[in-house]
Structure formats: structure tokens, C-alpha cells
């Protein structure tokens, strides 16, 4: 596949972290779509670039690497300070001139997108794909493996060498606002929750918890056979999300 051309950018967060980003123009400044990848992901990963390519048919796309990932500086806090990274990306999209900005997050990035909308506002829509509803979930084998990578020194070392992800040591203090509580605070910004019934990380009680706590306008899609986050997202699903973004406007 030949991807749409992307123009590199280096952003800086309010706490001084440099964020590696890329802008894929659309030709119109009506809509900017900010893509937030999952834990250990990257805007440079082929699955994220495929999503960017499809999304660029609907609007300009700004994709970026969270702190501690890829060429961004800092260390990952696994969903806490990452709201500052997303805020820098949203502000950059506004500085380009996009009149409407919608965030599309996957897994950890989905949790960050919901929390960002609650804490920083400034967006015209949120799409949360494969999002966790609460922290410290260990009910599936993949999530127990994620916690090993986060909590154990040998796990953090493996993540650094295998996934190019630098993870901060220590515990959250204080524990950040969980996504299900943040979902109640984003109204009147439209929220779309997308989750697969074959997600190996987060079962369906997560999207239902998010949806149950969110206020209108909100929508939830449970996608048959869909697995988890960017790697499982088909072009058809991404196009469906893009169409929702185009037709859904803030109340």
C-alpha cells in the first residue's frame, strides 16, 4: 500500500516533553482528526499508518507518538500524563487551522482521549476504540502480561528493547481520573465507543461501563469478530468511523 504523504513535526507539551508527530493534509481545513495510538504503539507502525491513510479521506490527520514511545522523549506513564501529549497534538491541529478537531484513540490512547476531553476540553468529538473503563484490570492473560511489563524491572527492560517503549517506574500518585468517571464529564461533546466482541484485552463490561456513565450525545458500537485496537481495525471499520466523524457535530 502507498500511504498518503505525511509531514513531520516536533511538538512540545506543557511539561516540556518533545512529541514526535506527523501531519497528513486533506486539502480542506474543515476537519482535523488526531489519532492516539495504544500502549507500545507508534504513528510510524504500519497498522497506524494504514488507519491514517484511510482517515485522510475524511479530513486532515495528525498522528503522534506518546511520551516514552518511539522518537518522543520522556517516559510512559501509561495513561496519566499522556493527556498533555494529546493536548499538544490537539493544539497543533488548531494552529494549522482546522476548524473542527476530533480525537480518535485506541486502547490506552482511547482512555487518554476520554480523559483529555474531560480535563482539557477543546475537542469537537471523541472516538474511543477498545478502551478500558477502569485502571488495574488484570482479568485477561494479555492484561496480566501488560502489568508485568509495567511493574517489573525486567518487564520494563523488555518493553524498552523490544517495543522501544520507555516506561516510568513507581506507582501513580495520585491515581488519575479513571475513564469511566471521565466519560461522565465530557458532555456535550459527542462520544463514540467502539469495541469488539472478540477483544482479548478488555471484555464487553468495559465499553458498557463507559457508555453507561457517559451522557448524551453518545453512541456505542459492539463490532462482531473485532479484536483489539489498531492491529485489528479493518479499513471498513475505519471508514465507518470516519463517516461518523464527518456527520456528527457538537450539540
Buried (B, 14 or more C-beta within 10 A) or exposed (E): EEEBEBEEBEBEBEEEBBBBBBBBBBEEBBBBBBBBBBBBBBBBBEBBBBBBBBBBEBBBBBBBBBBBBBBBBBBBBBBBBBBBBBBBBBBBBBEBEBEBBBBBBBBBBBBBBBBBBBBBEBBBBBBBBBBBBBBEBEEBEEBEEBBBBBEEEEBBEBBBEEBBBBBBEEEBEEEBBBBBBBBBBBBEBBBBBBBBEEBEBBBEEBBBBBBBBBEEBBBBBBBEEBBBBBBBBEEEBBBBBBEBBBEBEEE
